[in-house]
Amino acid sequence: MKIPHIHAEEIKAWADGATIQWCEIETGKWFDVDCPSWEPDDKFRIKPEPSPDVIRYGHFEAKAYLCGRFDEGYHNIKMTFDGETGKLKSAEVL
């Protein structure tokens, strides 16, 4: 019985048009590659789909201190957070 190539799944996906990433061992960072080497000792993966941004609505008031709520009801602010990092990307006063 023939053993499949260690990167068989990634090779098939690449042949079907998927973006392939290679991992730099020293940093652990992933990079897009146009023409993978498919060396058995290298790490490859199918590029994951990015997580969508997260939108939250809230209500803030300035009293003696800043008061904020994120429950149902009146909203006066819309915040968009990056789906990958969770960091605030934008805030809009409604």
C-alpha positions in Angstrom: 0.0 0.0 0.0 1.4 3.4 -1.0 1.7 6.0 1.8 0.4 9.4 0.7 2.7 12.4 0.6 2.9 14.2 4.0 1.5 17.3 2.4 -1.1 15.5 0.2 -4.1 17.5 1.5 -2.3 20.8 1.0 -1.1 19.8 -2.5 -4.6 18.9 -3.6 -6.0 22.2 -2.2 -3.3 24.2 -3.9 -4.0 22.4 -7.2 -7.7 23.5 -6.8 -6.7 27.1 -6.2 -6.3 27.4 -2.5 -3.7 29.8 -1.0 -0.9 27.8 0.8 1.1 29.1 3.7 4.6 28.1 4.8 5.7 28.4 8.5 9.1 29.9 9.3 10.3 27.7 12.0 12.4 30.4 13.9 9.5 32.8 14.3 6.5 30.5 14.0 5.0 33.0 11.5 3.0 31.9 8.4 3.6 33.4 5.0 1.7 33.0 1.7 3.7 31.1 -0.9 3.0 31.0 -4.7 5.0 27.9 -5.5 5.5 25.7 -2.5 8.5 23.4 -2.4 6.6 20.6 -0.6 9.7 19.6 1.3 8.7 16.9 3.8 10.5 18.7 6.7 8.7 22.1 6.0 5.3 23.0 7.5 2.5 24.0 5.1 -1.1 24.7 5.7 -4.2 25.9 3.7 -4.6 29.6 4.5 -7.4 29.9 7.1 -10.4 32.1 6.4 -10.1 35.4 8.4 -12.5 35.8 11.3 -15.2 38.4 10.6 -15.2 41.7 12.4 -17.3 41.9 15.5 -19.8 44.8 15.9 -21.1 45.9 19.3 -23.6 48.6 20.1 -23.7 50.4 23.4 -25.0 53.3 25.4 -22.6 55.7 27.1 -23.4 58.8 29.3 -21.1 61.3 31.0 -22.3 61.8 34.6 -20.0 62.2 37.5 -18.2 59.3 35.8 -18.4 57.6 32.4 -21.3 55.1 32.4 -21.7 52.5 29.7 -24.1 49.6 28.9 -24.2 47.0 26.2 -27.6 45.6 26.8 -30.7 46.0 24.6 -32.3 49.4 24.4 -31.1 52.8 23.3 -27.7 52.8 21.7 -25.6 55.8 21.0 -22.3 54.2 19.9 -21.3 51.5 17.4 -17.9 49.8 17.8 -16.2 47.6 15.3 -13.5 45.2 16.6 -11.0 43.3 14.4 -12.1 39.7 14.1 -8.5 38.4 14.3 -7.0 40.6 17.0 -10.0 41.7 19.0 -8.7 45.3 18.9 -11.0 48.2 18.3 -11.0 49.3 14.7 -13.6 52.1 14.7 -16.2 53.7 16.8 -19.2 55.6 15.5 -21.4 58.0 17.4 -25.0 57.2 16.4 
